[in-house]
């Protein structure tokens, strides 16, 4: 498995072959509460353009050329719509060809690796995604403040 911390994001597609696993540390808040900034390391698998990505957490290159990891919420005619679990209203779109990898597992702060196909992970996803948006908004506000407090 490759740790891409020292690899430029411009070359991920060139360095990591389809089917290979690689890992990176989460650096943003957009996937809270399931993935935490600086707390979790994610293991992704490079995919080809034919693989089913519906509902999965995917790494993609946005229109500004930045690498982002968000959840696929819709696919229509070769255009993928994604949203971070911690973004309640903002969505992003990209061509299907810009999807680089899918989340396979999460290495938690404790060091425990949690597969995205495990019942525990699926239960966490279901608990968060079924909450009403107004409730998620308040929970996210508290979590972001807590993350900022821990960072200091």
C-alpha positions in Angstrom: 0.0 0.0 0.0 1.3 3.4 -0.9 1.2 6.4 1.4 0.7 9.4 -0.8 1.6 12.1 1.7 4.7 13.0 -0.2 3.3 12.6 -3.7 1.9 15.6 -5.5 -1.8 15.4 -6.2 -1.1 16.2 -9.8 0.5 12.7 -10.3 -1.8 10.4 -8.3 -3.4 9.0 -11.4 0.0 8.3 -12.9 1.6 6.7 -9.8 -1.2 4.6 -8.5 -2.3 1.8 -10.8 -5.9 0.7 -11.1 -6.8 -1.8 -8.3 -4.0 -0.7 -6.0 -4.6 0.7 -2.5 -3.1 3.9 -1.1 -3.7 5.9 2.0 -3.8 9.6 3.0 -4.6 11.5 6.2 -7.9 13.4 6.2 -7.1 17.2 6.0 -10.6 18.8 5.9 -13.9 19.0 7.7 -16.2 18.3 4.8 -16.7 14.6 5.7 -17.4 15.1 9.4 -18.4 13.2 11.5 -17.5 10.0 9.7 -14.0 11.2 8.7 -12.1 13.6 11.0 -9.4 16.1 10.1 -6.0 14.9 11.2 -7.7 12.2 13.2 -8.3 9.5 10.6 -6.3 8.0 7.7 -8.3 6.8 4.7 -7.4 3.8 2.5 -8.6 4.2 -1.0 -8.5 1.9 -4.1 -7.7 3.3 -7.5 -10.6 2.4 -9.9 -11.3 2.3 -13.6 -14.2 4.2 -15.2 -16.5 1.2 -15.4 -16.8 0.5 -11.7 -20.1 1.2 -9.8 -19.7 4.2 -7.5 -23.3 4.9 -6.4 -23.5 6.0 -2.8 -19.8 5.4 -2.2 -17.2 7.8 -0.9 -15.0 8.8 -3.8 -11.8 10.7 -4.5 -12.1 13.0 -7.5 -10.5 16.0 -9.1 -12.8 19.1 -8.9 -13.1 21.8 -11.5 -10.2 23.8 -9.9 -7.9 20.7 -10.1 -8.0 20.0 -6.4 -8.2 16.4 -5.1 -11.4 16.0 -2.9 -13.0 13.1 -1.1 -16.8 13.2 -1.0 -19.9 11.0 -1.2 -21.5 10.2 -4.5 -25.2 11.3 -4.3 -26.2 11.0 -8.0 -25.0 10.0 -11.4 -26.7 11.2 -14.5 -25.3 10.8 -18.1 -21.7 10.6 -17.2 -21.9 13.5 -14.7 -21.4 12.6 -11.0 -22.8 14.8 -8.2 -21.0 14.6 -4.9 -21.4 16.1 -1.4 -19.3 15.9 1.7 -21.2 14.4 4.7 -20.3 17.6 6.6 -21.6 19.9 3.8 -25.4 20.1 4.1 -26.2 22.1 1.0 -23.1 22.5 -1.2 -22.7 19.9 -4.0 -20.1 19.5 -6.6 -20.2 17.9 -10.0 -17.5 16.3 -12.1 -17.3 14.0 -15.1 -17.3 10.3 -14.3 -13.8 10.2 -15.8 -12.5 12.4 -12.9 -13.3 9.8 -10.2 -9.9 8.5 -9.1 -10.6 6.1 -6.3 -13.1 4.7 -3.8 -12.8 4.6 0.0 -12.1 1.0 1.1 -11.4 1.5 4.8 -10.7 4.0 7.6 -7.8 3.8 10.0 -9.2 5.4 13.2 -7.2 7.5 15.6 -7.0 4.5 17.8 -5.2 2.6 15.1 -8.1 0.3 14.4 -8.9 -0.3 10.7 -12.6 -0.2 9.9 -13.7 -1.6 6.5 -16.3 0.3 4.6 -18.2 -2.9 4.0 -18.4 -3.8 7.7 -21.7 -3.6 9.6 -20.1 -1.1 12.1 -19.2 1.3 9.3 -22.5 0.9 7.5 -24.4 1.5 10.8 -22.4 4.8 11.3 -23.2 5.9 7.8 -26.9 5.1 8.2 -27.1 6.9 11.6 -25.6 10.1 10.1 -27.3 10.1 6.8 -30.8 9.5 8.1 -30.7 12.4 10.5 -32.7 15.5 9.4 -30.6 18.2 7.9 -31.5 20.7 10.7 -30.2 18.3 13.3 -27.0 17.6 11.4 -26.4 21.3 11.2 -26.2 21.7 15.0 -24.1 18.6 15.4 -21.6 19.7 12.8 -21.3 23.2 14.4 -20.3 21.5 17.7 -18.0 19.0 16.0 -16.1 21.8 14.1 -15.6 23.8 17.3 -14.4 20.7 19.1 -11.9 19.9 16.2 -10.6 23.5 16.3 -10.3 23.3 20.1 -8.3 20.1 19.9 -6.0 21.5 17.2 -4.9 24.3 19.5 
